[in-house]
Amino acid sequence: MSDNILEMRHITKEFPGVKALDDVSLSVRRGEIHAVVGENGAGKSTLMNVLSGIYPHGSFDGEIYYNGAPCCFMKIRDSEDLGIVIIHQELALVPYLSIAENMFLGNERGSSINIDWDETYAKADELLKVVGLRDSSHTLIKDIGVGKQQLVEIAKALSKNVKLLILDEPTASLNESDSKKLLDLLKEFQKKGVTSIMISHKLNEIAYVADRITIIRDGMVIETLDMSEGNVDEARIIRGMVGREITNRFPAREHHVQDEVVLEVDHWSVHHEQYSDRTVVDDVSFDIKKGEVVGIAGLMGAGRTELAMSIFGKSYGSSVHGTLKIHGKEVVLNNERDAISHGLAYVTEDRKGNGLILSNPIRVNTTLARLDKISNHEVIDLDKEYNMAVSMKDLLGIKCSSVEQLVGNLSGGNQQKVLLAKWMFAEPDILLLDEPTRGIDVGAKYEIYCIINDLVSQGKSVVMISSEMPEVLGMCDRIYVMSEGRMVGEMDAVHATQERIMSSILSVNKGA
Amino acid sequence: MSSKQTALWNKTKTFLLKNTMIIALVLVYLFFIIKSQGRMFLPQNVNNLIMQNSYVVIIAVGMLLCILTGGNIDLSVGATVCLVGAICGVLMVNLNMNPYLTMVICLLAGLAIGLWQGFWIAYVRVPPFIVTLAGMLLFRGLAQAILGGLTISGFPDSFLSIFNNYVNIPALDSGAIHYSAIIFGVICCVIFAVATIFSNISKKRKGYTVENRLSMYSKLVVICAIVMVLMYKLSLYKGIPYILLWLIGIVSIYAYITAKTTFGRHFYALGGNEKATKLSGINTNRIYFSAYVNVSFLSGLAALVVAARFTSANPAAGTNYELDAIGACFIGGASAYGGIGTVSGAVIGAVLMGVLNLGMNIIGVDSNFQKVVKGLVLLAAVIFDVVSKRKAIKAAA
């Protein structure tokens, strides 16, 4: 019974300012399907990255024993050589190569100067049969759906002679029948002696396949449950996932909500930007009042970012449907400029990729959305710009040598403040904040919460998208819950609990 | 080292880093002056430096806008120069059209080429490299077809004088020294000094931080000294060439646009982070479009300058001009990733290339070897950019 294929002991991994894993121990029995559950940011993916060698030996504390022998993986290859294969949530396939080429990428058949294509395709076809995929291995990846791509990833893992398969949310982008197929496949493999670790949010799937469940929260293992013991129910898992005390991490809130509805979104639907047959936001309606902080809770990939960006001048998505009312008047916002001039601001979750110009100083970033405020007939008043930037910097308490400092040289928390400064400078009525505290330390978070409170006390309205439930509960007046592109719940903050939010998210997964 | 010395050293270091290319230019110039026993600094050669490089400066200013949008380049500028020059030759010489009307048509032709390329690049999103590579073949081919492979010469004086003549005020310029040049230099210096001091005063009054007084005045003195030496040299030759006035005009306009207008700011933002720029409500397509319209328009203008300088339109005109212009921008500190670069930098880069050309000609470097030197200088400039940026990222991490 205690034949463990894998033991991870006392793993601690720190990122600058954050302890992602804190003394985590995990043991996996040979031949079992082991589920790892936890909220976004709990440390599940970090743990798997430690295991697979993405974070090399030495960059974390603790030991890994595989088949009883200690391991020091320096790179992914090292773990793959031992039969540990990880399949990431974001599939790593090259769209314009064939299935076979993808399967043996980096592991080519034949010799390095003479690839044996016949063997490649024959072997690929054979493995495709094992995973139950009937397409030819000559098919290009771009021509098959996500479900089949997931199967190709698994076939690829098989080609590496996998002993321990790690799947990071394998069914996140699959529909019901594809998910079922995948889970059955895992059970097949189990019979053949392959051990699997599966990260998932979908409790019904876990109940279906898993032998044991490990719950991780805030970088720590809460408990490991054995499904065969029969006392495991969803309520218990949810409690384990979210059951932390909310202490004084939020500034005191006053109620500023007024009766006037400033933004009303009605039957809003958005399709995926590249795959236009995929609906990412499905018939969503919500509204926000003046002076209100409305939270949109949910897991990553629930469609919240897509919702916010599509409202903000259709900056995301194809065939955006639905009506939008600002201050009671129906408007059509065709581009970002329109959105800004109607008093909207979208503060992106990806501050480095979509929000800031890292190679430019704070001053330039602060004024970019509203250059008209500091210019006269298109001519910029540089002195005025400098002064405005300084006053925004002081208002938000951005720590820097001067506003001429390049944004790329600031810490994450200060970058986030520059991003907020930029959009507050735009003087919006409604701010759509997308994960406003992602990746910043607790102190900076507190300051950003204070800024949000200031904004609503001035009569602004804030939509806060966040995957951190305590934050949603601690900061919002009203909470919407989104899951798989749909609004699945609405509750007053007073009546909301983490358990309620989590169960409305999960109820959809189960029903679908 | 005492803390005072460290501070001084740091200040010197930032000064050197900020002005690397100016210092490099001065050193290279001095090197050639010494090597050529002063011939490099003869009034005629100072004049030649301006005449020979005018077209590079004009095209480089336009090229800078393209590079700012994200390291994109325009390969078609040389072909554009050739085509517009051919149109100019056919209309003005063969068809005897009014020179001024012809010039307007030529500038419009440059503009039309820009609209054509800009449309594909900005609105259809064909990669600029491909569009301008196609343009390079297309416009060169059209030019050769128009010229039938022959050279057209015999431009009217009224056209040539616009670019080739010198300022000549009878009362001042009849002697050996052309006083108009010196007076012009003095006026420039006075305007520059007054503008600097006034902006400083107004900054102080509004309570803004002002530049260190020492560095402000030393900069003022150095720039004025350079201007006066240049003008003195020109006054000993034929005075101020008209082309210098053209250059001052074009460079000032574009320097102002890039530094002081919202339109110019958009170029830097786009090159720095396109997505962030778009989400800030800026129409990024229009920025790409205007970059390519501007560079083609300026190439059209350069075509007139080139036609006037060579007093002919020939099928090989403009060959490799794109490389000179791109090189000038990168040597002048523009980033190969976009978002960084200044008009003054591009001008300095163009002048540095010009000094290299002229200097190597004067001291008699083999023309094949000249290319080797220019290639190495360009590579060194870009390596400097890449390495210093990597250092900056490391320092931040």
HADDOCK unambig.tbl for C-alpha pairs under 7 A between the chains (distance, minus, plus):
assign (segid A and resid 336 and name CA) (segid B and resid 279 and name CA) 6.02 0.50 0.50
assign (segid A and resid 336 and name CA) (segid B and resid 280 and name CA) 6.84 0.50 0.50
assign (segid A and resid 336 and name CA) (segid B and resid 281 and name CA) 4.38 0.50 0.50
assign (segid A and resid 337 and name CA) (segid B and resid 281 and name CA) 4.07 0.50 0.50
assign (segid A and resid 337 and name CA) (segid B and resid 282 and name CA) 6.66 0.50 0.50
assign (segid A and resid 340 and name CA) (segid B and resid 281 and name CA) 6.87 0.50 0.50
assign (segid A and resid 354 and name CA) (segid B and resid 275 and name CA) 5.05 0.50 0.50
assign (segid A and resid 354 and name CA) (segid B and resid 276 and name CA) 4.39 0.50 0.50
assign (segid A and resid 355 and name CA) (segid B and resid 276 and name CA) 4.63 0.50 0.50
assign (segid A and resid 356 and name CA) (segid B and resid 276 and name CA) 5.92 0.50 0.50
assign (segid A and resid 357 and name CA) (segid B and resid 269 and name CA) 6.83 0.50 0.50
assign (segid A and resid 357 and name CA) (segid B and resid 272 and name CA) 5.31 0.50 0.50
assign (segid A and resid 357 and name CA) (segid B and resid 273 and name CA) 5.32 0.50 0.50
assign (segid A and resid 357 and name CA) (segid B and resid 276 and name CA) 6.98 0.50 0.50
assign (segid A and resid 359 and name CA) (segid B and resid 272 and name CA) 6.24 0.50 0.50
assign (segid A and resid 368 and name CA) (segid B and resid 280 and name CA) 6.51 0.50 0.50
assign (segid A and resid 369 and name CA) (segid B and resid 280 and name CA) 4.47 0.50 0.50
assign (segid A and resid 369 and name CA) (segid B and resid 281 and name CA) 6.31 0.50 0.50
assign (segid A and resid 371 and name CA) (segid B and resid 262 and name CA) 6.32 0.50 0.50
assign (segid A and resid 378 and name CA) (segid B and resid 261 and name CA) 5.32 0.50 0.50
assign (segid A and resid 378 and name CA) (segid B and resid 262 and name CA) 5.26 0.50 0.50
assign (segid A and resid 378 and name CA) (segid B and resid 263 and name CA) 6.94 0.50 0.50
assign (segid A and resid 379 and name CA) (segid B and resid 260 and name CA) 5.64 0.50 0.50
assign (segid A and resid 379 and name CA) (segid B and resid 261 and name CA) 4.19 0.50 0.50
assign (segid A and resid 379 and name CA) (segid B and resid 262 and name CA) 6.23 0.50 0.50
assign (segid A and resid 380 and name CA) (segid B and resid 260 and name CA) 5.12 0.50 0.50
assign (segid A and resid 380 and name CA) (segid B and resid 261 and name CA) 5.02 0.50 0.50
assign (segid A and resid 380 and name CA) (segid B and resid 262 and name CA) 6.07 0.50 0.50
assign (segid A and resid 409 and name CA) (segid B and resid 396 and name CA) 4.67 0.50 0.50
